[in-house]
Amino acid sequence: MNTSRRSFLKSSAFAAGALAMPASSWARVDGANGDLRVAVIGFNGRGKDHIEGFRKLKGVRVVALCDVDRKVLEKEATRLADADNPVEKFVDVRRLLESKDIDAVSIATPNHWHALMAIWACQHGKDVYVEKPVSHNVFEGRQIVNAARKYRRIVQTGTQSRSNPGLREAIAWLHAGGLGDIQVVHGLCYKPRQSIGLTSGPQVIPDSVDYDLWCGPAPKKELRRSNLHYDWHWVFDTGCGDLGNQGIHQMDIARWVLRQDALAPRTVSVGGRLGYADDGNTPNTQVVLHDYPEAPLIFEVRGLPKSKQFQTPALWNKNMPDFRGAQIGVVVKCAAGTMVIPSYDSAIAYDEKGNVVRQFKGGADHYANFVAAVRSRNAGQLNADIAQGHISSALCHTANISYQLGQKLSPGEIRERLAYNAPGREVFGRMVDHLEANGADLQRQRLTFGAWLELNPATERFTNNEDANRLLRRDYRFPYIVSDKV
């Protein structure tokens, strides 16, 4: 029996045994000397912030590190080397989860691993901090929620805006009627994204990487991009594009503003990957309409600069477009004015004449909120419980499903399909203007108009498109399977 299969069977036996254990068996959360012992999984990027965020908290120790790239693992372990506080190293997350010396895990791997690691961690009695998006597809996100509830685990989503008092106060003020009824909410991800390059064939996997573990639940294919790390964001097998990378933060804030705790009943997405030809297949330009009956949530992704003259490495990052003064943020149009949320912790309210009515500012520690909830065993104390993370992540996924099922159309044909949707027509017009300013010939390189999808928010399944339902989950590789039963 190979190691992977033996590990899977061992984990499955553990999970089966867990079902029979009383809830009180999972009550232990503090390690030796009362410290909370945390393991960080994946730290070639965002995970470094996890490490430092937990290390600075009183009564918390980072006791283990896990990464499938041994070079990355050794470098970080060496940096943290401390004879008084040793850090254990793991390549395989399954070995880490078997340790009884770990109370909680913090997950900052590529998206396609988030859900399975979080579920396995719950089954092994660990509390979980998981980066956004919490899942790679809608099914996975719901299964994390189910696992958290079943095993009574504390599971926090890495949407840190939810902990910031500046935004909490601003949104509460909106909900109290500060600017009247909310009419439309725009989420924005205008973030510079240059080409990842175009390779001519399979690339060499770095010797330091366990590629089977790196792929995990995703298909194990030849590497067809020059950079294994980070650029996985721009390939649908492993990433969710910028909608699910940066945009998930603003999608979460927009949904929070709308007080919507379920998926939108109607969704459509328009976009494409334009301005260059490279190895990515996720859109770098995208408009999403989540048609909530109370007020629409419109989301825009733009990776290109203001115009073609800025498409150079030196100018690109400094010359991105904006909407109402925001580039990565949220704009809320209300009956009596507009609120602009340009960051994770601030907001500015304007009246109808553009005068500043009120300003909000203030940040807090999202990791500390997680730790406090772990210690209290009260999931209600979390500012970004996994159920919130699931819905916001799933809004990105349903939009991408619409895009993936779309057809190439001319701008005129798309306008016809949006004829009776005023917000959609307006934002599409701005998209076309931006692309043409960047030299795009939209008659030759056509945009994709996604499928109009209708969804039952209670079941989280589409009611008008079986092809879309098939994209709610993926086919998994043994033994990296997100099961129907957690």
C-alpha positions in Angstrom: 0.0 0.0 0.0 1.5 3.4 -0.9 1.9 6.2 1.6 -0.9 8.4 0.1 -3.4 5.6 0.2 -2.4 4.5 3.7 -2.6 8.2 4.9 -6.1 8.5 3.4 -7.4 5.4 5.0 -5.9 6.4 8.3 -7.6 9.8 8.1 -10.9 8.2 7.1 -10.8 5.9 10.1 -10.1 8.9 12.3 -13.1 10.7 10.9 -15.3 7.7 11.4 -14.2 7.5 15.0 -14.8 11.2 15.5 -18.5 10.7 14.7 -18.9 8.5 17.7 -17.1 10.8 20.1 -19.1 13.2 22.4 -18.8 16.9 21.7 -17.0 17.4 25.0 -14.1 15.3 23.6 -13.2 18.2 21.4 -13.2 20.8 24.1 -9.4 21.0 24.5 -8.0 24.1 22.8 -5.1 25.2 24.9 -1.6 23.7 24.6 1.1 23.4 27.2 1.3 26.3 29.7 -2.0 27.6 28.4 -0.6 28.7 25.1 -2.6 28.2 21.9 -0.5 26.2 19.5 -0.9 27.2 15.9 0.4 25.6 12.7 0.7 27.7 9.5 0.2 25.9 6.2 1.5 27.6 3.0 3.6 30.7 3.3 5.2 31.6 0.0 2.9 34.7 0.1 0.1 35.6 2.3 1.0 32.9 4.9 4.0 35.0 6.1 1.5 37.5 7.4 -0.3 34.7 9.2 2.9 33.6 10.9 3.7 37.1 12.1 0.1 37.9 13.0 -0.1 34.9 15.3 3.4 35.2 16.7 2.7 38.7 18.1 -0.4 37.6 20.0 0.0 36.9 23.7 -0.5 33.3 24.7 -0.1 32.1 21.1 2.8 30.1 19.7 3.5 29.1 16.1 4.7 25.6 16.7 4.6 24.0 13.2 5.0 24.9 9.5 3.8 23.0 6.5 4.6 23.6 2.8 4.9 21.3 -0.2 7.9 23.3 -1.4 10.9 22.1 0.8 12.9 25.2 -0.2 10.2 27.5 1.1 9.7 25.4 4.2 13.4 25.3 5.1 13.9 29.0 4.6 11.0 30.0 6.9 11.8 27.3 9.5 15.4 28.6 9.6 14.2 32.2 10.1 12.0 31.1 13.0 14.5 28.8 14.6 14.4 29.3 18.4 15.8 26.7 20.8 13.2 27.8 23.4 10.3 27.6 21.0 11.1 24.9 18.4 9.0 24.8 15.2 8.2 21.4 13.7 8.3 21.0 9.9 5.9 19.1 7.6 5.6 18.7 3.9 2.4 16.6 4.0 -0.5 18.3 5.8 -1.9 14.9 6.7 1.1 14.3 9.0 0.6 17.7 10.6 -3.0 17.0 11.3 -2.1 13.8 13.2 -0.1 15.8 15.7 -1.7 16.2 19.1 0.6 19.1 19.8 -1.4 21.5 17.5 -4.6 23.2 18.5 -5.4 25.3 15.4 -4.2 25.6 11.8 -4.0 28.7 9.6 -4.3 28.0 5.9 -2.8 30.2 3.2 -2.3 27.7 0.4 -3.5 28.0 -3.2 -7.3 28.2 -3.4 -7.8 24.6 -4.6 -6.5 23.3 -1.3 -8.4 25.5 1.1 -11.6 23.5 1.6 -10.1 20.0 1.9 -7.5 21.2 4.4 -10.1 23.0 6.5 -12.4 20.0 6.5 -9.7 17.6 7.4 -8.6 19.9 10.2 -12.1 20.0 11.6 -12.2 16.2 11.5 -9.0 16.1 13.4 -10.2 18.4 16.2 -8.4 21.5 15.1 -9.8 25.0 14.9 -9.2 26.8 11.5 -8.3 30.2 10.1 -8.6 29.9 6.3 -7.8 32.4 3.7 -10.2 33.8 1.2 -11.7 32.5 -1.0 -12.5 29.7 1.4 -13.2 27.3 -1.4 -12.5 26.6 -5.1 -16.2 25.9 -5.8 -19.6 26.3 -4.2 -19.9 22.7 -3.0 -16.6 22.9 -1.1 -17.6 26.0 0.8 -20.8 24.5 2.0 -19.0 21.4 3.1 -16.6 23.4 5.3 -19.6 25.0 7.0 -21.1 21.6 7.6 -17.8 20.3 9.0 -17.4 23.2 11.3 -20.8 22.7 12.7 -20.6 18.9 12.9 -17.3 18.9 14.8 -18.0 22.1 16.7 -14.9 23.9 15.4 -14.1 27.6 15.4 -13.5 28.5 11.7 -12.6 32.0 10.7 -12.5 33.4 7.1 -9.6 35.7 6.2 -11.8 38.6 5.2 -10.2 41.0 7.7 -12.4 44.0 6.9 -15.1 42.4 9.1 -13.0 43.1 12.2 -12.3 46.7 11.4 -14.3 49.2 13.5 -14.1 51.8 10.8 -16.1 49.6 8.4 -18.3 48.2 11.1 -19.4 51.7 12.1 -19.8 52.9 8.5 -22.0 49.9 7.5 -24.1 50.1 10.7 -24.7 53.8 9.9 -25.8 52.9 6.3 -28.2 50.2 7.7 -29.6 52.8 10.1 -30.6 54.9 7.1 -27.7 57.4 7.1 -28.1 58.0 3.3 -31.6 56.6 2.8 -32.4 53.5 0.9 -29.6 51.6 -0.8 -30.1 51.5 -4.6 -27.1 49.8 -6.0 -23.7 48.5 -4.7 -20.6 48.5 -6.8 -17.6 46.3 -5.9 -14.3 47.2 -7.5 -11.1 45.4 -8.2 -9.1 47.7 -10.4 -5.7 46.0 -9.7 -2.8 46.0 -12.1 -2.2 42.6 -13.7 0.4 42.2 -16.4 0.9 39.2 -18.6 2.3 36.0 -16.9 4.0 35.0 -20.2 3.3 32.5 -22.9 5.2 29.3 -22.8 5.8 26.9 -25.7 5.4 23.6 -23.9 5.5 21.8 -20.5 7.6 23.5 -17.8 10.0 21.8 -15.4 8.6 21.3 -11.8 11.1 22.6 -9.2 13.0 19.8 -7.5 12.0 21.2 -4.1 8.3 20.7 -4.8 6.1 17.6 -4.1 4.0 18.2 -7.2 1.4 15.5 -6.4 0.8 17.2 -3.1 0.8 20.6 -4.7 -1.9 19.6 -7.1 -3.9 17.8 -4.4 -7.7 18.1 -5.3 -6.9 19.7 -8.6 -6.1 17.7 -11.8 -2.5 16.7 -12.0 -1.5 18.2 -15.4 1.7 19.3 -17.1 2.8 22.7 -15.8 2.0 25.2 -18.6 3.1 28.5 -17.1 6.6 29.7 -16.3 5.9 30.4 -12.6 4.4 27.5 -10.5 3.7 29.7 -7.5 1.3 32.7 -7.5 0.3 32.5 -11.1 -2.0 29.6 -10.3 -4.5 32.4 -9.5 -5.0 32.9 -13.3 -5.8 29.3 -14.2 -9.3 28.0 -13.4 -8.0 24.5 -12.3 -6.4 26.1 -9.3 -7.5 29.7 -9.0 -10.6 31.9 -9.4 -9.1 34.9 -11.2 -8.9 38.3 -9.5 -12.6 38.1 -8.7 -11.8 35.4 -6.2 -8.3 36.6 -5.3 -8.5 40.3 -4.4 -12.2 40.8 -5.3 -13.5 38.5 -2.7 -12.7 41.1 -0.1 -14.8 43.7 -1.8 -17.5 41.2 -2.7 -17.8 40.4 1.0 -18.1 44.1 1.9 -20.7 44.7 -0.8 -22.8 41.8 0.4 -22.4 43.0 4.0 -23.7 46.4 2.9 -26.7 44.7 1.2 -27.4 42.5 4.3 -27.7 39.5 2.0 -26.9 36.2 3.7 -27.6 33.9 0.7 -26.6 33.7 -3.0 -28.2 35.9 -5.5 -31.2 34.4 -7.3 -30.0 35.6 -10.8 -26.4 36.1 -12.0 -24.6 37.0 -15.2 -21.0 37.8 -16.0 -19.3 39.5 -19.0 -15.6 39.7 -19.6 -12.4 38.3 -21.2 -8.7 38.1 -21.0 -7.6 41.0 -23.2 -4.6 43.2 -23.8 -2.1 40.3 -24.1 -1.9 36.6 -24.9 -0.5 34.5 -22.1 -0.9 31.2 -20.2 -3.8 32.4 -18.0 -7.4 31.6 -18.8 -9.3 33.6 -16.1 -10.6 37.0 -17.2 -8.5 40.1 -16.5 -11.6 42.2 -17.3 -14.9 41.2 -15.9 -18.3 42.6 -15.0 -20.7 40.7 -12.7 -24.3 41.4 -12.0 -25.8 39.6 -8.9 -29.4 40.5 -9.3 -30.7 40.7 -5.7 -34.3 41.8 -5.7 -33.7 44.5 -3.0 -30.8 46.1 -4.9 -28.2 44.9 -7.4 -24.6 44.0 -6.5 -22.4 44.9 -9.5 -18.8 43.9 -9.5 -16.0 45.0 -11.8 -12.5 43.5 -12.4 -10.0 45.5 -14.4 -6.4 44.4 -14.7 -5.4 46.8 -17.5 -4.3 50.5 -16.9 -6.2 53.6 -17.9 -5.0 53.4 -21.5 -2.6 51.7 -23.8 0.1 54.3 -23.3 0.5 53.0 -19.7 1.0 49.4 -20.7 4.7 49.3 -19.6 6.1 47.8 -16.4 7.2 51.2 -15.2 3.8 52.9 -15.7 1.2 50.2 -15.3 0.9 50.1 -11.5 0.7 53.8 -11.1 -2.0 54.4 -13.8 -5.0 52.3 -13.0 -8.5 53.7 -13.5 -10.9 54.5 -10.7 -14.6 54.8 -10.0 -15.8 57.6 -7.8 -12.3 57.8 -6.4 -11.9 54.1 -5.5 -9.8 51.5 -7.3 -10.0 48.5 -4.9 -13.2 49.2 -2.9 -16.9 49.5 -2.8 -19.2 52.3 -3.9 -22.8 52.4 -2.4 -25.4 54.5 -4.3 -28.2 55.5 -2.0 -31.3 57.7 -2.3 -29.7 60.6 -0.4 -26.0 60.3 -1.4 -23.1 57.9 -1.9 -20.7 56.1 0.4 -17.2 55.3 -1.0 -15.3 52.5 0.8 -11.8 52.8 -0.7 -9.9 50.5 1.7 -10.4 47.7 4.3 -10.9 50.1 7.2 -12.3 53.4 6.0 -15.3 55.0 4.4 -16.5 58.4 3.3 -20.2 59.4 3.0 -21.2 62.1 0.5 -24.6 63.9 0.1 -26.2 64.3 -3.3 -24.2 67.4 -4.1 -20.9 65.6 -3.3 -20.3 67.2 0.1 -18.7 65.1 2.7 -21.3 64.1 5.3 -19.3 61.8 7.5 -16.0 59.9 7.6 -15.1 56.6 9.2 -11.7 55.1 10.0 -10.3 52.4 12.2 -8.6 49.0 12.1 -8.3 46.0 14.4 -6.7 42.5 14.6 -8.6 39.8 12.8 -6.2 37.1 14.1 -6.9 38.2 17.6 -10.7 37.9 17.0 -10.1 34.3 15.9 -8.0 33.5 19.0 -10.6 35.1 21.3 -13.4 32.9 19.8 -11.2 29.8 20.1 -10.7 30.5 23.7 -14.3 31.2 24.4 -15.6 28.3 22.2 -18.2 30.7 20.9 -18.3 30.8 17.1 -20.8 33.7 17.4 -17.9 35.8 18.5 -16.2 35.5 15.1 -16.4 38.5 12.9 -16.0 36.4 9.8 -17.5 33.0 10.6 -17.0 30.4 7.8 -20.7 30.7 6.8 -20.0 34.3 5.9 -16.9 33.3 4.0 -18.7 30.6 2.1 -21.4 32.9 0.7 -19.0 35.7 -0.3 -16.7 33.1 -2.0 -19.6 31.4 -3.7 -20.7 34.7 -5.2 -17.4 34.7 -7.0 -17.8 31.1 -8.1 -21.3 31.5 -9.5 -20.1 34.6 -11.5 -17.2 32.6 -12.9 -19.6 29.7 -13.8 -21.7 32.1 -15.8 -18.5 33.3 -17.6 -17.3 29.8 -18.3 -20.6 28.9 -19.9 -20.8 32.0 -22.0 -20.4 32.8 -25.7 -18.3 35.3 -27.7 -20.4 38.3 -28.8 -19.9 41.7 -30.2 -20.4 44.8 -28.0 -23.7 45.5 -29.9 -25.0 42.0 -29.3 -24.2 42.3 -25.6 -25.9 45.7 -25.4 -29.1 44.1 -26.8 -29.0 41.4 -24.1 -28.7 44.1 -21.5 -31.4 46.3 -23.0 -33.7 46.1 -20.1 -31.0 46.3 -17.4 -30.0 49.9 -16.8 -27.2 49.2 -14.2 -25.8 46.4 -16.4 -25.8 48.7 -19.5 -24.0 51.5 -17.7 -21.2 49.4 -16.3 -20.8 47.5 -19.6 -20.4 50.8 -21.4 -17.6 51.8 -19.1 -16.0 48.4 -19.6 -16.0 48.9 -23.4 -14.6 52.4 -23.1 -11.8 51.1 -20.9 -10.9 48.2 -23.2 -10.9 50.4 -26.3 -8.6 52.9 -24.6 -6.3 50.0 -24.2 -6.3 49.2 -27.9 -8.7 46.3 -27.8 -10.5 45.5 -31.0 -13.8 44.0 -29.6 -15.1 43.1 -33.1 -12.0 40.8 -33.6 -11.3 39.8 -30.0 -14.8 39.4 -28.6 -15.9 39.5 -25.1 -17.7 36.5 -23.4 -21.3 37.1 -22.4 -22.0 34.6 -19.7 -25.0 32.5 -19.2 -27.9 34.1 -17.3 -28.1 31.8 -14.3 -31.1 31.4 -12.0 -30.4 29.8 -8.6 -32.4 28.6 -5.6 -30.5 30.3 -2.7 -31.9 27.6 -0.2 -30.4 24.7 -2.1 -27.5 26.5 -3.7 -28.3 24.9 -7.1 -29.2 26.4 -10.4 -32.7 26.0 -11.6 -32.3 26.7 -15.3 -28.9 25.2 -16.3 -27.6 21.7 -15.6 -24.2 22.5 -17.1 -23.9 25.1 -14.4 -24.9 22.7 -11.7 -22.0 20.4 -12.9 -19.6 23.2 -12.2 -20.7 23.7 -8.6 -18.1 21.0 -7.7 -15.2 19.3 -9.4 -14.0 15.8 -10.0 -11.5 14.9 -7.3 -8.3 12.9 -7.5 -7.9 10.1 -4.9 -7.1 10.5 -2.1 -7.7 14.3 -2.2 -11.5 14.1 -2.1 -14.0 16.5 -0.7 -16.7 14.1 0.2 -20.5 14.6 0.2 -20.3 13.5 3.9 -18.0 15.3 6.2 
